[in-house]
Amino acid sequence: MMKDFRAFVMRGNVLDLAVAVIIGAAFGKIVTSLTDDILMPIIGKIFGGLDFSSYFWRMGAVPANYAGSLTDYAALKKAGVPLIGYGAFLTQAVNFLIVAFIIFMLVRGVTKAGALIEREAQRLKREEEAATPLAPPAPESAEIAILREIRDELKARPRV
């Protein structure tokens, strides 16, 4: 069983997937930073607040022993107050759109490059076929020549 597992893990597809997951995780952190630290403050400023992730609706009562701010989303959430954090959701939605757009552009580029390579390969094949002279037909063997003569003589005889 361990031998089969080792063979499975060492296959190219599994290693490629592992590398993709690691790079994806690192890329996800970059996109999260872009979203949280650059884009969402700009969007928040447009909509009247600097911290867009603090936009929420409180759905229930605040506990009596809560001493924090009533506008602090993280503290209210930690205290167990039921909240709808639409700002945090919108932040994640923008994060997703950025990642989806980048993946779209990557796939689009790879597809265009593949099509370009395929067209170039077809063009080179056509050029090669056009440049290659046609080989002269092989000389006829003696047996074939004799058989043709017999056929022709049989055709020439009058029918009885």
N, C-alpha and C positions, 0 to 999 in steps of 0.2 A: 504494500500500500504506500509506503514512504517513497519507494522508487517511482511509482506512478505519479504521486503528488509532486515530486521533484521534477519529473519530466513535464508535468503540466505547468508548473511555475516557471520553468526555464524556456518555455515556448515564447517566441517573439511577441505574440499578441498580448500575453499577460505582462511582459516587461514593458511593452509600449503603453499599455493601460496604466501601469503603476507610475511611469514617468509622467503621463498626461495628468493623472490625479494630483501628483505633487506640484507640477507646474500650475495646474488649475487652482490649487489651494493658494499658492503664492500670488497668482493673478487675481484671485478673489479678494485678497487683502489689499491689493493696489486699488482695485475698483471700489472697495468699501471706503478706503481713505479718500479717493477722488469724490465719491458721493457724499460722505459725511463731512469732510473737511473743506471741500471747495464748492460743489454744486448746491448742496442743500442750504448752506448759509446764504447763498445768493438768492435761491428760491424763497427762503424764509424772509429775507429782507424785502423782497418784492411783496410778500403777503403780510408784512407788518411785524414780523418777529425774527430775532436772530437765530433762535434754536427751533428749527422746524420740527425736530423729533419730540418737542414738548407739547405738541398740539394733541389734545385728547378730550374725550367726553367722560365725565365721571358718571357712573351708572348706579352708584350706591353711596351709602353713608360712610363718612370717615370715622375710624375707631376713636373712641373718647380719649385714649391715651396717646394719640398721634400728636407730635409736637412740631412736625416739619411744615414746610410751605405747602399751601394748597395748589400751587402751580408747578410743583416739582414732580414730573411724571414718574421718574425712577423711584423716588422716595414713597410716593403714594402706592405704586405697584408693589414695592417691597413690603409696605404695611398691609397689603391684602385688600386694598380698595378696588372694587370692580371698575375697570376702565376700558374704554375703546381708544386705543392709541393710533388714531388715523395718521398722525404725523410720522410715527415710526413705520407704519405700513407704507406710506407714500415714499419714504426714504428707501425701503427695500424694493419697492416697485421701480423706482428710478435706477437703483443698483442693478436689478434684473434687466431693464431695458438697455443699459450700457453694455452689460455682458452679452446679451442677445445680439445687439448691433455689431459688436466686435466679432463675435462668432460668425454672424452673417457675412461680414466683410471678408473674414478669413476663408470661409467656404467658397464664397464668390470668387476670390482671387485664385484659389487652388483650382476651381472648376475652369476658370478662364485660362489659366496656365496649362492645364491638361488638354483643353481643346486646341490651344495654340500648338502645343507639342504634337498632338495628333495630326493637325493640318500640315505641319511642317514635315512630319514623317511620311504622309501620303504624297506630298509634293516631291520629296526626295525619291520616293519609290517610283513615281511616274517619270521623273527625269532619268532615273537609272534604267527603267524599262525602255524609254525612248532612245537612250544612248547605246544600249546593248544591241548589236546587229543580230539579225535573225540568222540562225545557223542554217547552212544549206542542207537540203534533205539528204538523208543517208543514201548511199548507193544501193540499188536494188540487188538483192541476192540472186544467185544463179537459179535457184529453185523457183523463185517468184517469176523470173523472166520466162522460164520454160512453161510454167503454168499459164501465163498470159498468152504465150504463143499457141498453146493447145486450145485455150478458150477461143481465141480469135479464129483459128482454123475450123473449130466446130461451128462457129457462127456463120462462116463463109460457105460451108457445105450446103448443097441444096437439100431441102427436106423431102423425105419420101412419104 
